[in-house]
Amino acid sequence: MKILLHSNNYAPELISTGKYNGEMCEWFAARDHEVRVVVPQPFYPQWQVMDGYSAWAYRRERIRGVEVWRSPTWVPAEPSTIERLLHLASFAVSSLPSMLRQIRWRPDVIIVTEPTLLCFPQAWLTARLSGAKLWLHELDFELDAALQLEMLSTGSSVRRFLYRAEYFLLQRADRVSTISEKMMQRLLDKGVPGDDSWLFPNWADTDLVQPLAQDNEVRRELGATSEQVLVLYAGNMGEKQGLELILDAADQLKKRAEIRFAIVGGGPARKKLEWAARQQKLHNVRFLPVQPLERLPLMLAAADIHLVIQHREAADLVMPSKLTNILAAGRPSVATVDPGTAISEILNGCGCGITVLPESASELASGIVTLAEDARMRKQLGRNARRYAESYLKKDKILIDFENRLQNLVKVRGK
């Protein structure tokens, strides 16, 4: 097949959408598919264009068998809601010529990942002019999240217009997929026919990420001894994620010398979090920047407890990508989610972790203490987590299924 991906994130970004897009496209290329991607310069999660790239240049490169077409993109250093929209719009405009140039290549299928839906119109136009099938993959419901988290404040008439525009776009995709059963239900609620919607979950590299010894170099860098309990949050640090909750829990537990906290990653909120930790004199919290891929297994293994922080309003609008690798590493999680959410069903239903009510520092601190004081429970939850990853999250199994669905869709085109 000739596969064209249009997205706002791609390798060498190491987390979230860029990570999954890169792994998927490289997997397809290794199986002798022709793969092209039209993407911006890599910038996430630091919100800074990576060294070796220019924000204002078009560029073509080849990464592990994938032909990468990069377009100019404005990247704000500390993105507000308006600046995020301008950032997305800048890529939507600049990438249109690159997308239209793919018409002569005649892709069999065009995959668009949300975020962001602003990539969809040019992908739809390219599909119509080239005869390609169009597959939209919803990694999160960005419009729902923006409105419910009040990142986008609008009146009721504007909300209705935005949802009608979203409905119009969804109806023009040949297939729409998303990453959890709860999000699948939301697709149906948005009017996507059941026959046109598919479950395409995130995966874990269970060969790369495995249960390893905890007492390693990363753990020592994070300031934890083998006798202490290390509590880790690793991932993006966004303004609306509510990560201050971790600091508040750490403040409640700062007299517990056996419990240490670490926050690893980058993002717009990182400076504010570090400043807040200094103001609160949280000597039990240490920060580390985004770690290279080769250190990922050590970082995940270093922690005794992983944190998955969710706003109540964001439940089942997004599925944190960090969770799959936590499970593969065989480590337990404490997640701030309500009962009945997708994360709760995984952690509680399969015995991979525990959940506490969202947006409560005392609840989070209590959940951490529960696991910190019970090494046997942590070990059992970790074993269950690894077992779940091996049963449901293997990369090859998930991508082979997706490949078959793409091939079946392309066959429809040929009739």
KASULTA-V811089 format. One record per residue. N is the residue number from 1. PHI is phi in whole degrees, -180 to 180 (none if undefined). PSI is psi in whole degrees, -180 to 180 (NA if undefined). OMEGA is omega in radians with two decimals (none if undefined). Layout:
BEGIN
n=[N,N]
phi=[PHI,PHI]
psi=[PSI,PSI]
omega=[OMEGA,OMEGA]
END
This chain:
BEGIN
n=[1,2,3,4,5,6,7,8,9,10,11,12,13,14,15,16,17,18,19,20,21,22,23,24,25,26,27,28,29,30,31,32,33,34,35,36,37,38,39,40,41,42,43,44,45,46,47,48,49,50,51,52,53,54,55,56,57,58,59,60,61,62,63,64,65,66,67,68,69,70,71,72,73,74,75,76,77,78,79,80,81,82,83,84,85,86,87,88,89,90,91,92,93,94,95,96,97,98,99,100,101,102,103,104,105,106,107,108,109,110,111,112,113,114,115,116,117,118,119,120,121,122,123,124,125,126,127,128,129,130,131,132,133,134,135,136,137,138,139,140,141,142,143,144,145,146,147,148,149,150,151,152,153,154,155,156,157,158,159,160,161,162,163,164,165,166,167,168,169,170,171,172,173,174,175,176,177,178,179,180,181,182,183,184,185,186,187,188,189,190,191,192,193,194,195,196,197,198,199,200,201,202,203,204,205,206,207,208,209,210,211,212,213,214,215,216,217,218,219,220,221,222,223,224,225,226,227,228,229,230,231,232,233,234,235,236,237,238,239,240,241,242,243,244,245,246,247,248,249,250,251,252,253,254,255,256,257,258,259,260,261,262,263,264,265,266,267,268,269,270,271,272,273,274,275,276,277,278,279,280,281,282,283,284,285,286,287,288,289,290,291,292,293,294,295,296,297,298,299,300,301,302,303,304,305,306,307,308,309,310,311,312,313,314,315,316,317,318,319,320,321,322,323,324,325,326,327,328,329,330,331,332,333,334,335,336,337,338,339,340,341,342,343,344,345,346,347,348,349,350,351,352,353,354,355,356,357,358,359,360,361,362,363,364,365,366,367,368,369,370,371,372,373,374,375,376,377,378,379,380,381,382,383,384,385,386,387,388,389,390,391,392,393,394,395,396,397,398,399,400,401,402,403,404,405,406,407,408,409,410,411,412,413,414,415]
phi=[none,-100,-115,-118,-105,-122,-157,-90,-143,-162,-55,-89,-60,-100,-132,59,-59,-61,-62,-68,-60,-63,-64,-64,-67,-67,-64,-64,-63,-67,-100,71,-85,-86,-128,-126,-133,-115,-145,-81,-68,-67,-146,-104,-95,-74,54,-154,-60,-66,-56,94,-123,-117,-63,-108,-117,-82,-155,-122,-148,-122,-123,48,87,-106,-86,-108,-106,-103,-119,-60,-150,-82,-120,-73,-71,-130,-72,-85,-61,-64,-66,-62,-63,-66,-59,-65,-66,-63,-73,-58,-74,-69,-84,-57,-59,-65,-66,-65,-69,-78,-60,-68,-73,55,-65,-80,-147,-114,-106,-115,-105,-107,-76,-131,-68,-66,-80,-69,-58,-71,-68,-61,-62,-62,-64,-63,-79,-104,81,-80,-81,-122,-118,-103,-113,-93,-77,-156,-92,-66,-68,-58,-64,-63,-77,-75,-90,59,-74,-128,-96,-142,-80,-63,-67,-69,-59,-60,-63,-63,-69,-66,-64,-61,-60,-58,-70,-59,-71,-96,-87,-73,-143,-129,-125,-152,-111,-148,-64,-63,-72,-61,-62,-67,-59,-61,-64,-85,96,-80,-59,-58,-71,-102,-114,-139,-89,-132,-74,-65,-123,-124,-84,-72,-83,-76,-97,-138,-65,-117,-62,-77,-81,-127,-65,-68,-59,-68,-63,-85,81,-114,-87,-67,-85,-86,-106,-98,-107,-122,-111,-128,153,-68,-119,-94,-66,-102,-86,73,-74,-59,-58,-64,-65,-65,-67,-63,-64,-66,-109,-71,-86,-89,-63,-82,-111,-120,-116,-138,-125,-122,142,-147,144,-61,-91,-61,-61,-66,-66,-63,-63,-63,-64,-68,-63,-86,54,-89,-76,-94,-121,-128,-108,-143,-72,-53,-96,-63,-57,-66,-96,-56,-60,-66,-64,-65,-71,-64,-86,-86,-138,-105,-109,-123,-103,-132,-73,-58,-68,-93,-59,66,-95,-139,-124,-55,-67,-65,-63,-62,-74,-61,-63,-63,-75,70,-123,-79,-124,-113,-118,-94,-142,-79,-59,90,-79,-61,-66,-61,-64,-72,-69,-81,-66,-106,65,-104,178,-130,-121,-133,-63,-67,63,-130,-65,-67,-64,-64,-61,-65,-64,-63,-63,-55,-77,-61,-90,-133,-63,-66,-63,-58,-65,-69,-61,-64,-62,-64,-63,-64,-62,-63,-61,-68,-83,-125,-118,-67,-60,-61,-62,-68,-75,-64,-63,-65,-58,-63,-67,-62,-63,-65,-66,-66,-61,-61,-62,-75,-75]
psi=[154,115,127,124,134,119,162,-3,142,165,146,21,139,-11,165,-139,-42,-39,-52,-40,-45,-46,-41,-48,-39,-34,-45,-42,-38,-20,23,21,150,124,129,150,143,112,166,-177,147,132,-10,142,3,-14,49,128,131,153,140,-6,154,129,-25,16,147,146,143,137,169,125,109,50,-3,131,116,121,112,142,154,144,134,127,107,146,-40,86,122,179,-46,-42,-35,-44,-41,-39,-49,-39,-36,-39,-38,-41,-48,-27,-12,-48,-40,-39,-44,-28,-18,-10,-43,-25,-24,70,152,-36,142,126,128,131,135,127,140,147,-16,-15,-14,-45,-44,-31,-42,-44,-44,-40,-43,-41,-21,-11,14,156,153,122,122,125,117,99,-29,161,89,-36,-47,-46,-43,-39,-43,-29,5,31,-24,108,119,162,172,-36,-38,-39,-46,-41,-45,-43,-34,-39,-42,-44,-43,-43,-43,-35,-14,-1,143,-34,147,129,162,-177,0,161,-39,-40,-29,-43,-37,-35,-44,-41,-28,1,10,122,145,-35,-19,2,144,149,121,84,159,156,172,144,88,-12,-40,-48,115,161,114,172,140,-35,82,-176,-35,-42,-41,-37,-31,4,23,136,172,-23,-19,168,119,124,122,132,123,124,-165,148,89,161,-32,14,-15,34,-10,-23,-37,-43,-39,-39,-41,-36,-41,-26,14,-14,-7,90,-21,-7,124,148,145,140,117,131,-162,176,173,-27,-3,-46,-41,-39,-43,-41,-44,-39,-38,-42,-36,-1,50,84,-6,10,132,143,148,143,175,133,145,159,-38,-18,-5,-48,-40,-41,-46,-39,-26,-28,146,-33,133,149,136,107,123,139,148,-41,-20,-2,129,10,-26,154,109,125,-22,-24,-37,-43,-29,-45,-43,-32,-8,42,145,157,152,120,139,82,154,157,146,-10,165,-41,-41,-41,-35,-53,-47,-43,-35,4,43,-7,-167,158,150,161,140,155,27,112,-37,-38,-44,-45,-40,-42,-40,-44,-40,-46,-37,-32,0,85,-34,-41,-44,-43,-42,-44,-38,-42,-43,-37,-47,-41,-41,-44,-43,-29,-36,-13,13,132,-49,-42,-46,-43,-31,-40,-43,-42,-44,-40,-40,-44,-40,-38,-41,-35,-37,-37,-38,-14,NA]
omega=[2.93,-3.04,3.11,3.08,3.03,-3.02,3.11,-3.10,3.14,3.06,0.25,3.00,-2.92,-3.07,2.97,-3.01,-3.13,3.12,-3.08,3.09,-3.13,-3.13,-3.13,-3.08,3.10,3.08,3.11,-3.14,3.13,3.11,2.99,2.94,3.02,-3.03,3.00,3.05,3.02,-2.97,3.04,3.01,-3.14,-3.05,-2.92,0.14,-3.05,-3.00,3.07,-3.12,-3.06,3.10,-3.14,3.13,3.10,-3.10,-2.98,-3.06,2.87,-3.08,3.02,3.11,3.12,-3.13,3.08,3.05,-3.11,3.11,-3.01,3.08,-3.11,-3.11,3.10,-3.12,3.04,-3.09,3.11,-3.09,3.12,-2.93,2.90,3.13,3.14,-3.14,3.06,3.14,3.11,3.07,-3.14,3.14,-3.13,3.10,3.12,-3.13,-3.04,-3.10,-3.11,3.10,3.13,3.10,-3.12,3.10,3.13,-3.12,-3.13,3.10,3.12,3.07,3.06,-3.12,3.07,3.12,3.04,3.08,3.03,0.18,0.31,3.09,3.10,3.04,-2.98,-3.07,-3.14,3.06,3.10,3.13,3.12,3.12,-3.13,-3.07,-3.13,-3.10,-3.12,2.97,-3.05,-3.11,3.08,3.12,-3.09,3.04,2.91,3.12,-2.96,3.14,3.10,-3.10,-3.12,-3.12,-3.07,3.07,3.12,2.98,-3.14,-3.11,-3.09,3.02,-3.08,-3.13,3.11,3.09,3.13,3.12,-3.12,3.14,3.06,3.09,3.10,3.12,3.13,-3.12,-3.12,-3.10,-3.10,3.04,3.07,3.07,3.04,3.13,3.04,-2.79,3.08,3.14,3.11,3.11,3.03,3.11,3.13,3.04,3.11,3.12,3.12,3.05,3.08,-3.13,-3.12,-3.13,-3.11,-3.13,-3.06,3.02,3.12,-2.99,2.95,-3.09,3.03,3.03,-3.05,3.04,3.13,-3.07,-3.11,3.06,-3.12,3.09,-3.09,-3.04,-3.10,-3.03,-3.14,3.12,3.14,3.08,-3.14,2.98,-3.13,3.05,3.13,-3.12,-3.11,3.07,-3.11,3.13,-2.97,2.84,3.13,3.12,-3.13,3.10,-3.12,-3.09,-3.02,-3.10,3.13,-3.09,3.02,3.11,3.13,-3.14,3.13,3.09,3.11,3.10,3.12,-3.06,-3.01,3.05,3.09,-3.02,-3.10,-3.12,3.13,-3.14,3.05,3.09,-3.04,3.09,3.14,3.13,-3.05,-3.06,-3.01,-3.11,3.14,3.12,3.12,3.12,-3.14,3.12,3.10,-3.14,-3.13,-3.13,-3.11,-3.14,3.10,3.13,3.09,-3.14,3.07,3.13,3.07,-3.10,3.10,-3.04,-3.09,3.12,-3.09,-3.14,3.13,-3.12,-3.13,-3.13,-3.05,-3.03,2.97,-3.10,3.05,3.12,3.02,-3.02,-3.13,2.91,3.10,-3.09,-3.10,-3.11,3.10,2.91,3.09,3.03,-3.03,-3.09,-3.11,-3.00,-3.08,-3.13,3.03,3.12,-3.14,-3.14,3.13,3.14,3.13,3.14,2.85,-3.09,3.12,-3.11,3.10,3.02,3.11,3.08,-3.09,-3.14,3.11,-3.13,3.11,-3.02,-3.12,-3.08,-3.11,3.09,-3.11,-3.10,3.10,3.11,3.08,-3.11,-3.11,2.94,3.09,-3.13,-3.14,3.07,3.14,3.13,3.13,3.10,3.11,-3.13,3.13,3.13,-3.11,-3.08,-3.07,-3.12,-3.14,3.10,3.13,-3.11,-3.12,3.10,3.11,3.10,3.11,3.14,3.13,3.14,3.11,3.14,-3.13,-3.11,-2.94,-2.94,-3.11,-3.04,-3.09,-3.11,-3.11,-3.08,3.05,3.09,3.12,3.10,3.13,3.13,3.07,-3.14,3.09,3.10,3.13,3.10,3.09,3.12,-3.05,-3.09,none]
END
